[in-house]
Amino acid sequence: MSGNGNKRSPLVAEKRYPANGTAKKKPAPKKTPRKKPAARRKVAKQAKPRTLLGWVLLPFKWAVRMIWAVSWRLGLVVGMIIAGFSFYFAAQMPPVQELIDGRTRGSVTMTDYRGEVFAWRGDQFGGMITVDTVSGHLRNAVIATEDKRFYRHFGISPRGIASAVRINLREGRGPLSGHGGSTITQQTAKLLCLGVPFDPTKWESEADYENDCRQGSLWRKAREAVYAVGMEIAYTKDEILTIYLNRAYLGAGARGFEAAAQRYFGIPAMALSPAESAMLAGLLTAPSTLAPTSNLQRSQNRAAVVIGLMEAQGYLSKAQADDARANPATLSETARANTASFFADWIMRSGPESFTRNTTEDVFIRTTLDPEIQAAAEEAMISVFETEVREGSEAQAAIVVMSADGAVRAMVGGRNIGETGAFNRATQANRQTGSAFKPFIFAAALDLGLSPYMMVDDDPACWKRRGTSDWCPENYDREFKGPVTLIQALAESRNIPAIVLSEDVGRELVRNVANGFGLHGDLAEGPALALGVSESTLLEMTGAYAGILNGGSQVTPYGLTDLRIRGDNEPLMDAQGAGIGERIIQQQAARQLTWMMTKVVEEGTGTRARIDGWEIAGKSGTTQGARDAWFIAFTGDYVTGVWMGYDDNRPLSGVTGGGLPATIWRETMTRVLDGKTPTPLPMQVPERPAQSGILQSEGGEVLDQDILNLLETILPN
């Protein structure tokens, strides 16, 4: 162990530890003097001389730096403000359930006498639906059509806005005109009017309120975007879509997809097929224009576009899309019929205002409408004008069909069948009645006990008028037949006998009888009363004839059977007070008058109205100058009135009450009575007296002394 293989000298204590216990310090290295940088380094640090271009660009570079410095700070501030307002709006959002039905007014649903729905008025709401309770096809159709990135954005879609601006510019519009690039969330914000409730003191109507909500100013768009972000913070995507599905307007008064599904297809929203879903989603762009009740073909074309979008986005397979295109959605039978618009409008005008025109509740009204009779009247109107009236004629007509108790079964107020809110000539047009008024003169006479076989003078006669020349009327045929029976005078609608009878019976009594039967207008004071110069509506006249059919009692036409509020089992009101009222003339007089009126149809001016196998009683009427033509008649079950004329009161050309109006009457009732067993009329054939006197004008003698004595005891001097 005396050596190591490396021949190193052994480590001794002197070398292990320095002397005096202190390590020997190494000498410090010498400092090398630092050279001064070369002169050329100083030259490199000097700014490079600017060129002319550099001097030109210098202000722009400075401006860019300033803009950037300001803009990012401003953007940060604006972003903080937007975020603040968004969170503020989010904090104000109510529960979803409170936003589902945003209507300020209610709706009216009308059913026929069987309880089947035939008309809607106001904004319909079918009840709350959610994303989970509607057809998956409907949910997919709405997203594919309106906002394919709905589940991926935060309320606004910059890509959608940029795309909309590009499309608007390409189509020659302003960047914000036309396509808006709005997301479903933004559209929902607009439907909610950005949380501003309707205030009747600020807006004159709900329509003004909604128009204000839809304005597209830049400021409005900015507020809409902020509110949309607030909705995204407050609600889930499904909750936002639920609000949208319930509040979107889809035409024909349908608010929400449940109401639209019921309105157009008669099924709930959960049962919609791909084709039906595509049609409803397609309505969102232009509800009133694209509504299938307005133009079914246009609505189907739009649905085909939606089906293409659903296929392109993977919501439908090619086979499903092809099937939906090959079998487009169609309207339900009820929606397709779109009948009885005039009847429904009449119910809305005549019903209690607080439950019809201004209702805040959802109201259900059961009516007296018979859809089969309504269809018969509409078909008759169309048929006669297509085959009997010259092309281009502006003449109008109206039809009313009612039961003997005044229950209106059908109503056509003009040739514009199916138009909602149109002028109704059956209820709103006050027109002179002409000879259709004459049955009430004969009713007054028969009620006094005069015999239908009594003779009345049909000779030229004049009546004095104060301050002007004498009035010397003529018969329609300008002939005079001398003494005729009351039966013949009525059947042939002779004017002179009607005036003579009215004057001898007494105008006041005639007016009282007419008023009693429901003619409430201002009846003429002079002898012209007998010729129907007073005005009335077709509904009133038809109701007055119903009074004759039911035995001489007053009839108040009615169409409302009962009215209920949605959810209530008990009716709020019914038809109490309508229908048959107090007696106006004796039943025997009414029965004899009915028999006399059958002669009008069998051998008088109403022969065009004859229907084989049926007893029909009626009366024609034509006013001076043929400005109005009437035919009103009844069978044992129904009273039907027809009026024809021009809205501007022009004379008709070659038309009398016994002409086209009687033809329309026959065409209507032939359809109504088809397949039914004839019902006999409640009439009484009068006994022929041993002798009859003659009523004469201008103070002529009444030859039957018994009748003279009767008149003297009843009539005023």
Buried (B, 14 or more C-beta within 10 A) or exposed (E): EEEEEEEEEEEEEEEEEEEEEEEEEEEEEEEEEEEEEEEEEEEEEEEEEEEEEEEEEEEEEEEEEEEEEEEEEEEEEEEEEBBEBBBEBBEEBEEBEEBBBBBBBBBBBBBBBEEEBBBBBBBBBBBBBBBEBBBBBBBBBBBBBBBBEBEEBEBBBEEBBEEBBEBBEEEEEEEBEBBBBBBBBBBBBBBBBBBEEBEEEEBEEBEEBBEEBEEEEEEBBEBBBBBBBBBBBBBEBEBBBBBBBBBBBBBBBBBBBBBBBBBBBEBBBBEBBBBBBBBBBBBBEEBEEBBBBBEBEBBBEBBBEBBBBBBEEEBBEEEBBEBBBEEBBBBBEBBEBBBBBBBBBBBBEBBBEEBBBEBEBBBBBBBBBBBEBBBBBBBBBBBBBEEEBEEEEEBBBBBBBBBBBBBBBBBBBBBEBEBBEBBBBBBBBEBBBBBBBBBBBBBBBBBBBBBBBBBBBBBEBEBEEEEEEEBEBEBBEEEBBEBBBBBBBBBBBBBBBBBBBBBBBBBBBBBBBBBBBBBEBEBBEBBBBBBBBBBBBBBBBBBBBBBBBBBBBBBBBBBBBBBBBEEEEEBBBEBEEBBBBEBBBBBBBBBBBBBBBBBBBBBBBBEBBBBEEBBBBBBBBBBBEBBBBBBBBBBBBBBBBBBBBBEEEEEBEEBBBBBBBBBBBBBBBBBBBEEEEBEEBBBBEBEEBEEBBBBBBEEBEBBBEEBBEBBEEEEEE
